[in-house]
Amino acid sequence: MGKMKMAFIGVGDMGSHHCIGFDLLEETDVRYICDMNNQNVARTLAELKNSSPEVVGDYRELLGKTDIDAVVISVPNYKHREVAVAFLEAGKHVFLEKPVAHTLEDCDAIIAAAEASNRILQIGLVYRYSNLYRRMEKELRNGRLGDVKLMWCKEFRDPFPPTEWFYDKSKSGGAIVEKDCHHFDIFNWMIGANPVRVFASGGQHVMKQGQPNKITNSYSHYPAKEIADVSIVDHAFITIDYDNGSKANLGLCMYLKPKNLMGEGLEIGMIGENGGQMVARNDKTIDIVGGNDLTKDHLDIDVTSDSIMGGHTGGQTQRAEFIRCLLEGEQPFASAQVGRNALLIALAAEKSILEERYVYLNELAN
Ligand SMILES: NC(=O)c1ccc[n+]([C@@H]2O[C@H](COP(=O)([O-])OP(=O)(O)OC[C@H]3O[C@@H](n4cnc5c(N)ncnc54)[C@H](O)[C@@H]3O)[C@@H](O)[C@H]2O)c1
């Protein structure tokens, strides 16, 4: 079989990484880039080593092309539905960035289009491809903790990139939808049960609607900017109850300056029914302590071989596995369904903050 011919729709912070990463894979041919932001296109083209794609400004020019097998869509969340459905209906396989969409309605329209077209749809839930989180799951499968009873995530960090759409809830879905669908998916994956209800408390401590908020961010290529239209929360505590009695909690702070320098960075931890604990820190290390055998393990995980250019752990493995799924006709590990399950928790948390009550997930799905 020849190389997989690919198009990239949106090459901002995330899409440029995808384009550069797929360009490095043997089995792919980067044929087209589509973005109306010329600076972002130029940044991306400068990094490509193996291909010279054609550039277009409107994705609709690509829908009828026969030399495209798959597209990678990294446009802002509120455009996921429009772009993903168009390419699925045109018969292309789709790698779509997380969250599946900013609303459940859009998410379900995308899933329906994937089912109708019988194409592969993989979601950019990159943690599912990370050496680190796969190792945690392997420890659980081997029975190191027994069933996971309690889980937590501390996501204390600097703000989103200084780009307006992140701060507009009608475009991103809100901070919890945009950011924490990743972590809710890890909860669902490790706990292995069905989430039932969510309670959350959150608000605006520092970045407030209507005031000139000076936004700086540690990883984006965009310069600092003042953004006044901020309709998302900048902090929250969120609790999730599962149908097997397990519970998970996530703490979110989006206004650390400059970023988390405390060493532990992102922390994801769990306690099993045997009393053992397992904690991942900084997307790099795992500590496993206690439980039946009273041992203490510290694991430094190789989170370089699964990524590129210092990008997210799992970033390059998710691309290689997308291609493998296309070649073998296999459903992706980060399927649209797991993306939807994570989105449901995020939407319930956003609703719980607004309505100051428990939100049951089955309220949302109706
Ligand atoms: N998996 C992760 O860890 C991760 C990290 C960051 C962002 N993301 C996701 O990636 C997506 C993009 O985020 P980003 O940070 O790259 O945003 P960004 O604003 O940097 O980039 C978006 C790009 O899409 C382009 N665009 C907008 N509408 C378009 C259209 N109709 N056709 C073609 N191009 C269009 C913009 O010009 C811009 O270059 C979002 O869904 C976000 O949630 C995922």
The ligand as an ORCA input file, in Angstrom:
! r2SCAN-3c Opt
* xyz 0 1
  N      -4.444     17.562     22.727
  C      -3.993     18.626     23.367
  O      -3.305     18.525     24.355
  C      -4.338     20.002     22.835
  C      -3.553     21.096     23.178
  C      -3.894     22.353     22.653
  C      -5.024     22.487     21.848
  N      -5.777     21.391     21.541
  C      -6.978     21.498     20.682
  O      -6.577     21.807     19.364
  C      -7.532     22.668     18.743
  C      -6.814     23.925     18.279
  O      -6.183     24.554     19.385
  P      -4.904     25.492     19.178
  O      -4.327     25.734     20.528
  O      -4.042     24.988     18.113
  O      -5.646     26.830     18.694
  P      -5.057     27.992     17.760
  O      -6.002     29.119     17.908
  O      -3.588     28.186     18.037
  O      -5.151     27.377     16.290
  C      -6.335     27.232     15.573
  C      -5.998     27.435     14.096
  O      -7.156     27.095     13.320
  C      -7.243     28.052     12.277
  N      -8.621     28.031     11.768
  C      -9.743     28.542     12.328
  N     -10.818     28.281     11.561
  C     -10.369     27.591     10.480
  C     -11.004     27.036      9.334
  N     -12.328     27.136      9.144
  N     -10.229     26.405      8.424
  C      -8.895     26.295      8.601
  N      -8.238     26.789      9.675
  C      -8.973     27.433     10.607
  C      -6.801     29.354     12.896
  O      -6.438     30.319     11.925
  C      -5.618     28.874     13.754
  O      -4.402     28.905     13.015
  C      -8.612     22.919     19.795
  O      -9.673     22.026     19.608
  C      -7.915     22.623     21.105
  O      -8.786     22.192     22.113
  C      -5.443     20.163     22.003
*
